[in-house]
Amino acid sequence: MRLNKETFITGFALFSMFFGAGNLILPPSLGFKAGDMWFLVTIGFVISAVLLPLLGIFAHARLQGTMLDFAKKVSPTFSLLYCFTVYAISISLPSPRTASVTHEMAIQPFFGSSSLVTSSVYFSIVLFFVLNRSKILTILGKFLTPIIFIVILSIICIGMFSEHVPMNISDFETPIIKGLLEGYQTFDAIGAVVVGGVVIISLKLKGKQSFEENRRLIRDAGLIAGIGLFIVYAGLIFNGALFNGTFEKEISRTELLSGLSLQTLGNIGSTFLSVLVSLACFTTAVGIVTGTADFIKGVFKESHQAYVITAVVGCVLGVVMGQLDVHDIIVVAIPALMFIYPITIVLILLNVLPDKLAPVAVFRSVVLVTILFSLPDFLASIGFKDQVQPILEIIPLGIYSLAWLLPAITTFIISTIFIKLLNAKQ
């Protein structure tokens, strides 16, 4: 790893674009509920919210194209549909959620303003950054991310060395799987596919055209971002577990994070937290809207007008959806995640592999099987649980909302062996 200044700036920029609303409020709540099993839920959470996003960045470093390249081996039509779905979900759910969290934790407690005012001002500033996208990496990497990281580490470190009441016993039957599925809500794997492309385009706008140079830079920067995410997630989960005997059992996610900041940073905790929430959420929104605008620009033959229109529409949608509270957005997101996340995970893993291990036939067969076996989980999440429960009980891991996992792995192994045998005969 070449730890030069540019690598750190790009790594911090990646971290800041990943680290948004869900990344702040989900880990403490997960640790709070996990109690003495905090370490096991951390393993599951890190797999889906750190390891997979890191692999997604590695895949971008290997491809160095647009997001369309992630699924092009399946078919151009599928790739286009997949990209439209991901970007539609991104600007409709995680991007507006950043405004909702900012309002609930950083604006309303101090100013008492309406969510409409907060989201309008918030996305106006987001739009400014998106329209000045050549400065994104420098601004995010140099200035905003270090502030975010310092405040989070302060909460984590002070919390670890504070006095606590005895930790409660966990109610989780499968803590690793619970952590894995909760990691879906960070949108980090999807974020890796989206913001990885933002980094590549931003580097090219800065004159970085060398494939090998960019691959090393993106790979090393991804490692820095991954290490940062791991430290923060593990620390926040552990702190949530340490304080799970301090707060009421039914405390909300945002209230828990506010409580942790007050417990660790005292009277100035609310002020620090408001700065942290605003910065973390804002950087993620910028990354999502920029990535979406880049995609639409590419679809319309590099039209700058398409880029501007998409950025404006994305920010207007953020204002509208930002009127929902955080809990409602999380609930609405579950069905979308149960369908698109397995497909995204499979595409990331296949794109990391060398071409000889993941030819077109393997791509198509594994993705098709993943889609088919994701449908029961999706249907269960939208209210048809009783109807699909018999099917889920038959499929291995189906009752844990992972019905797609073993069929996808099995399909990959069988299709790989079949293709090798076929090539050997020829």
C-alpha positions in Angstrom: 0.0 0.0 0.0 1.4 3.4 -1.0 0.3 5.7 1.8 0.9 9.1 0.1 -1.2 12.2 0.6 -3.5 11.6 -2.3 -4.2 8.0 -1.2 -5.3 9.3 2.2 -7.4 12.0 0.8 -9.2 9.6 -1.6 -9.6 7.0 1.3 -11.1 9.7 3.6 -13.4 10.8 0.8 -14.6 7.2 0.3 -15.1 6.8 4.0 -17.2 10.0 4.2 -19.4 9.0 1.3 -20.0 5.6 2.9 -20.6 6.9 6.3 -24.0 8.4 6.5 -27.3 8.2 8.5 -27.6 4.4 8.8 -23.9 4.0 9.6 -24.4 6.2 12.7 -27.7 5.0 14.1 -27.6 1.3 13.3 -24.5 0.0 15.1 -25.2 1.4 18.6 -28.8 0.1 18.4 -27.6 -3.3 17.2 -25.1 -3.6 20.1 -27.7 -2.3 22.5 -30.0 -5.2 21.6 -27.2 -7.8 21.3 -25.8 -7.2 24.8 -23.3 -9.9 25.7 -23.4 -11.2 22.1 -22.1 -7.9 20.7 -19.0 -9.6 19.3 -21.0 -12.1 17.2 -23.3 -9.5 15.8 -20.3 -7.4 15.0 -18.9 -10.2 12.8 -22.2 -10.4 10.8 -22.4 -6.6 10.5 -18.8 -6.2 9.4 -19.3 -8.9 6.6 -22.2 -7.0 5.0 -21.2 -3.4 5.9 -17.4 -3.5 5.6 -16.1 -6.6 3.7 -18.6 -6.5 0.9 -18.3 -2.7 0.3 -14.5 -3.1 0.3 -14.8 -5.8 -2.3 -17.1 -3.5 -4.3 -14.4 -0.9 -4.4 -11.8 -3.5 -5.4 -14.2 -4.5 -8.3 -14.3 -0.9 -9.4 -10.6 -0.7 -9.3 -10.4 -3.7 -11.5 -13.1 -2.6 -14.0 -12.6 1.2 -14.0 -15.7 1.7 -16.0 -19.2 2.8 -15.1 -21.7 1.0 -13.0 -23.1 -0.5 -16.2 -20.0 -2.7 -16.3 -21.0 -4.5 -13.1 -23.8 -6.4 -14.8 -22.9 -6.2 -18.4 -21.9 -9.9 -18.5 -25.4 -10.9 -17.7 -26.8 -8.8 -20.6 -26.9 -5.1 -21.6 -30.6 -4.9 -20.9 -30.3 -6.5 -17.4 -27.4 -4.1 -16.6 -29.5 -1.1 -17.5 -32.4 -2.3 -15.5 -30.2 -3.1 -12.5 -28.6 0.3 -12.6 -31.9 2.1 -12.9 -33.2 0.1 -9.9 -30.2 0.8 -7.7 -30.1 4.5 -8.5 -33.9 4.8 -8.0 -33.6 3.1 -4.6 -30.5 5.2 -3.6 -32.0 8.6 -4.3 -35.4 7.5 -2.9 -34.3 6.0 0.4 -30.8 6.4 1.8 -30.3 9.9 0.4 -33.6 11.3 1.9 -32.8 9.4 5.1 -29.7 11.5 5.6 -31.9 14.6 5.8 -34.4 12.9 8.2 -31.6 11.9 10.6 -30.0 15.3 10.4 -33.4 16.9 11.2 -34.2 14.6 14.1 -30.9 14.8 15.8 -29.1 17.9 14.7 -31.7 20.5 13.9 -35.1 20.0 15.6 -33.7 19.7 19.2 -31.9 23.0 18.9 -34.0 25.1 16.5 -37.4 23.4 16.4 -37.8 24.1 12.7 -40.0 21.9 10.4 -38.5 19.0 8.5 -39.5 20.8 5.2 -37.2 23.7 6.0 -34.4 21.4 7.1 -34.5 19.2 4.0 -34.9 22.2 1.6 -31.8 23.9 3.0 -29.9 20.6 3.3 -30.5 19.5 -0.3 -29.8 23.0 -1.7 -26.3 22.7 -0.3 -26.0 19.1 -1.6 -26.9 20.4 -5.0 -24.2 23.0 -4.9 -21.6 20.3 -4.1 -22.9 18.0 -6.8 -22.7 20.7 -9.5 -19.1 21.4 -8.4 -18.2 17.7 -8.4 -14.6 18.2 -9.5 -13.9 19.5 -5.9 -15.7 16.6 -4.2 -12.7 14.4 -3.4 -10.6 17.3 -2.1 -13.3 18.9 0.1 -14.6 15.7 1.5 -11.2 14.0 2.0 -9.3 17.0 3.3 -11.8 18.8 5.6 -15.0 16.9 6.5 -13.9 13.4 7.1 -11.2 14.0 9.7 -13.8 16.0 11.8 -16.3 13.1 11.5 -13.7 10.5 12.5 -12.4 12.5 15.5 -15.8 13.0 17.0 -16.8 9.4 16.6 -13.6 8.1 18.1 -14.1 10.5 21.1 -17.5 8.9 21.8 -16.1 5.4 21.4 -13.0 5.8 23.5 -14.6 7.7 26.3 -17.5 5.2 26.3 -15.1 2.2 26.6 -13.4 3.6 29.7 -16.5 4.9 31.5 -18.3 3.1 34.3 -21.2 0.9 33.2 -24.0 -1.1 34.8 -23.8 -4.9 34.1 -24.5 -5.8 30.5 -27.8 -7.5 29.8 -28.1 -10.9 28.2 -29.0 -10.9 24.5 -32.3 -12.1 23.1 -30.8 -12.9 19.6 -31.0 -16.5 18.6 -28.8 -16.1 15.6 -26.6 -13.0 16.3 -24.3 -13.3 13.3 -27.2 -13.5 10.9 -28.9 -10.6 12.7 -25.8 -8.5 12.3 -25.5 -9.5 8.6 -29.1 -8.5 7.8 -28.8 -5.3 9.8 -25.8 -4.4 7.7 -28.1 -4.4 4.7 -29.7 -1.2 6.1 -26.4 0.7 5.8 -26.7 0.4 2.0 -22.9 0.1 2.0 -22.6 -2.7 -0.6 -24.9 -0.7 -2.9 -23.0 2.4 -1.9 -19.7 0.8 -3.1 -21.2 0.2 -6.5 -22.4 3.8 -6.7 -19.7 5.9 -5.1 -16.9 3.8 -6.5 -17.8 5.1 -9.9 -17.9 8.7 -8.5 -14.3 8.3 -7.4 -13.1 6.9 -10.8 -14.8 9.8 -12.7 -13.5 12.4 -10.2 -9.9 11.0 -10.6 -10.3 11.2 -14.4 -11.5 14.8 -14.2 -8.3 15.5 -12.2 -6.2 14.1 -15.1 -5.6 10.7 -13.7 -5.8 8.5 -16.8 -3.3 5.7 -16.0 -5.2 2.4 -15.5 -2.5 0.9 -13.2 -2.0 4.1 -11.2 -5.8 4.4 -10.6 -6.1 0.8 -9.7 -3.5 1.1 -7.0 -4.9 4.4 -5.7 -8.5 3.1 -5.6 -7.5 -0.2 -4.0 -5.3 1.4 -1.3 -7.9 4.1 -0.6 -10.6 1.4 -0.3 -8.5 -0.3 2.4 -8.1 2.9 4.3 -11.9 3.5 4.1 -12.6 -0.2 5.1 -10.3 0.0 8.1 -12.0 3.3 9.2 -15.5 1.7 8.8 -14.4 -1.4 10.8 -13.1 0.7 13.7 -16.2 2.9 13.9 -18.7 0.0 13.5 -17.1 -2.3 16.0 -16.6 0.6 18.5 -20.2 1.8 18.2 -21.6 -1.7 18.5 -19.5 -2.3 21.6 -20.6 1.0 23.1 -24.2 0.2 22.5 -23.7 -3.1 24.4 -21.8 -1.5 27.2 -24.7 0.9 27.9 -27.6 -1.5 27.3 -28.4 -1.5 31.0 -28.4 2.3 31.2 -31.3 3.2 28.9 -34.9 2.0 28.5 -35.3 -1.2 26.4 -37.6 0.5 23.9 -35.4 3.5 23.2 -35.3 4.5 19.6 -32.2 4.5 17.4 -31.7 8.2 17.3 -32.5 8.6 21.0 -29.9 6.0 21.8 -27.2 7.7 19.8 -28.0 11.0 21.5 -27.9 9.3 24.9 -24.5 7.8 24.2 -23.1 11.2 23.2 -24.4 12.7 26.4 -23.0 9.8 28.5 -19.6 10.1 27.0 -19.1 13.8 26.1 -21.2 15.3 28.9 -23.1 18.6 28.4 -21.3 19.3 25.1 -22.3 15.9 23.7 -25.4 17.3 21.9 -23.4 19.9 20.1 -20.7 17.5 19.0 -23.3 15.0 17.9 -25.2 17.6 15.8 -22.0 18.5 13.9 -21.2 14.8 13.4 -24.6 13.9 12.2 -24.8 16.8 9.8 -21.4 16.1 8.2 -21.8 12.3 8.0 -25.2 12.5 6.4 -24.3 15.3 4.1 -21.3 13.6 2.6 -23.3 10.5 1.8 -26.1 12.4 0.1 -23.5 14.2 -2.0 -22.0 10.8 -3.1 -25.4 9.3 -3.9 -26.8 12.2 -5.9 -23.5 12.7 -7.8 -23.3 9.0 -8.7 -26.9 9.0 -9.9 -26.3 12.1 -12.0 -23.1 10.5 -13.5 -25.1 7.5 -14.5 -27.9 9.4 -16.3 -25.3 11.6 -18.0 -23.6 8.5 -19.4 -27.0 7.0 -20.6 -27.6 10.3 -22.5 -24.2 10.3 -24.2 -22.4 12.5 -21.7 -25.0 15.2 -21.7 -24.2 17.9 -19.1 -27.8 18.9 -19.2 -28.9 15.4 -18.2 -26.4 15.6 -15.3 -27.8 18.9 -14.0 -31.5 17.8 -14.4 -30.8 14.5 -12.6 -29.0 16.3 -9.8 -32.0 18.7 -9.4 -34.6 15.9 -9.5 -32.6 13.9 -7.0 -32.4 16.8 -4.5 -36.1 17.6 -5.0 -37.0 13.9 -4.3 -34.8 14.1 -1.2 -36.8 17.1 0.1 -40.1 15.2 -0.5 -39.1 11.9 1.0 -37.2 13.6 3.7 -40.6 14.5 5.3 -40.8 10.9 6.6 -39.2 10.1 9.9 -36.2 7.8 10.1 -38.1 4.7 11.3 -40.6 4.9 8.5 -37.8 5.1 5.9 -36.1 2.1 7.4 -39.3 0.1 7.3 -40.0 1.1 3.7 -36.5 0.2 2.7 -36.7 -3.5 3.8 -38.5 -5.0 0.8 -36.2 -3.1 -1.6 -33.1 -4.4 0.2 -34.3 -8.0 0.4 -34.5 -8.0 -3.4 -31.7 -5.9 -4.7 -29.0 -6.6 -2.0 -28.5 -10.3 -2.8 -28.1 -9.4 -6.5 -25.6 -6.7 -5.6 -23.6 -9.0 -3.4 -23.4 -11.6 -6.1 -22.3 -9.1 -8.8 -19.6 -7.7 -6.5 -18.2 -11.1 -5.7 -18.2 -12.2 -9.4 -16.6 -8.9 -10.6 -13.7 -9.4 -8.1 -12.9 -12.8 -9.5 -10.6 -13.2 -12.6 -12.4 -13.5 -15.9 -11.5 -17.2 -16.2 -13.3 -18.0 -13.0 -16.4 -15.8 -13.8 -17.1 -16.0 -17.6 -20.4 -14.9 -19.1 -22.2 -18.3 -18.5 -21.3 -18.3 -14.8 -22.5 -14.7 -14.4 -25.8 -15.4 -16.0 -26.5 -18.6 -14.2 -25.6 -17.3 -10.7 -27.4 -14.1 -11.1 -30.6 -15.8 -12.4 -30.6 -18.3 -9.5 -30.0 -15.4 -7.0 -33.0 -13.5 -8.4 -35.3 -16.6 -8.3 -34.4 -17.5 -4.7 -34.6 -13.8 -3.5 -38.2 -13.6 -4.5 -39.6 -15.6 -1.5 -37.7 -13.2 0.9 -39.0 -10.2 -1.0 -42.6 -11.5 -0.9 -42.3 -12.2 2.8 -41.1 -8.6 3.4 -44.1 -7.1 1.6 -46.8 -9.0 3.5 -47.0 -12.4 2.0 -45.0 -14.2 4.7 -47.7 -16.8 5.4 -48.0 -17.7 1.8 -44.2 -18.2 1.2 -43.3 -19.5 4.6 -43.6 -23.2 3.5 -41.2 -22.5 0.7 -38.7 -20.7 3.0 -38.8 -23.6 5.4 -37.7 -26.0 2.6 -34.8 -23.8 1.3 -31.6 -23.9 3.4 -31.3 -20.7 5.5 -34.7 -19.6 4.1 -36.1 -18.9 7.6 -33.2 -16.5 8.2 -34.0 -14.4 5.1 -31.0 -15.9 3.3 -32.8 -18.2 0.9 -30.6 -17.1 -2.0 -27.2 -17.8 -0.5 -26.6 -21.5 -0.8 -28.4 -21.9 -4.2 -26.1 -19.1 -5.5 -23.0 -20.7 -4.1 -24.0 -24.1 -5.5 -24.8 -22.7 -8.9 -21.4 -21.0 -9.0 -19.6 -24.3 -8.2 -21.6 -26.5 -10.6 -21.5 -24.0 -13.5 -17.7 -23.5 -13.0 -17.0 -27.2 -13.0 -19.3 -27.8 -16.0 -17.5 -25.0 -18.1 -14.1 -26.4 -17.2 -15.2 -29.9 -18.3 -16.6 -28.5 -21.5 -13.5 -26.6 -22.3 -11.3 -29.7 -21.5 -13.3 -31.7 -24.1 -12.8 -29.1 -26.7 
